[in-house]
Amino acid sequence: MNELDLSSTNTAEGESGAYRNSPSAMDYRPSATGYDGRLAELEIENSRLHRLVAELLLKNQQLRKPD
C-alpha cells in the first residue's frame, strides 16, 4: 500500500466524506443577485454594529464621568 493513499484510512463513526465531494472555495462563484443580496445584508449588519458601538461608547463615557 502506498503511504500517501488516504482512501483506505479508518474514519470516525458518523463521519462522512462530505468534504471530499463538496466543491472547493475556488469553485464557488456567487451569482450577481446573490452577491447583491449578501452585500445588502452585510451593509445592514455593519450599520447595526456601528450603532451598537456608539451606544456602548456613550454608556462607557457616562459611567466614567464623575458625579
Residue pairs with C-beta under 8 A, 6 or more apart in sequence:
1 8
11 17
30 38
